[in-house]
Amino acid sequence: MFITVLGLVAGGFVVIASLPQIIKIITSKKTSDISLQMYILLNIGTFLWVVYGLITNQVAILIPNIIFQAFNLSILFLKLKHG
């Protein structure tokens, strides 16, 4: 149980780390300094973590990465929208 909670807390910090970038993009509508390639690769990697979490039935991997994937897709969408 402790290990699962530790994993969820760690995943929570990773997810929260994306929020300042999302907020900055939404308020400034500027994405020129954001690497498109980085967010494409990050989305692929996060998707694979979600698949891994599903296959191994590890909640501490699955839940944070589903949320992180949504945030990463949001950033990628905003990058493509605002160039």
C-alpha positions, -999 to 999 in steps of 0.1 A, spaced: 0 0 0 28 25 9 45 18 -24 14 26 -43 8 58 -24 44 68 -30 40 61 -67 8 82 -69 25 111 -50 55 110 -73 32 108 -104 12 138 -90 43 159 -89 51 150 -125 15 159 -136 16 192 -116 49 201 -133 30 206 -166 5 231 -153 27 262 -154 35 256 -191 -2 251 -199 -12 283 -181 16 303 -197 6 291 -232 -31 298 -226 -25 333 -212 2 344 -237 -9 324 -267 28 321 -276 44 287 -283 74 296 -304 99 287 -276 83 252 -271 99 223 -289 74 204 -311 96 174 -313 99 172 -275 62 171 -270 57 146 -298 82 123 -282 68 130 -247 33 120 -258 46 88 -274 65 79 -242 36 88 -219 12 67 -241 36 37 -237 36 42 -199 -2 41 -200 -2 9 -220 24 -5 -195 2 5 -166 -28 -12 -182 -9 -44 -190 7 -47 -156 -24 -34 -137 -3 -8 -118 -25 20 -106 5 42 -96 18 41 -131 -16 42 -149 -35 71 -132 -7 98 -133 2 89 -168 -33 92 -181 -36 126 -166 -1 135 -178 -10 123 -213 -40 146 -213 -18 176 -203 8 167 -228 -18 164 -256 -31 198 -245 3 214 -248 9 197 -282 -25 209 -294 -18 244 -283 16 243 -300 1 232 -332 -27 258 -329 -5 288 -320 25 278 -340 
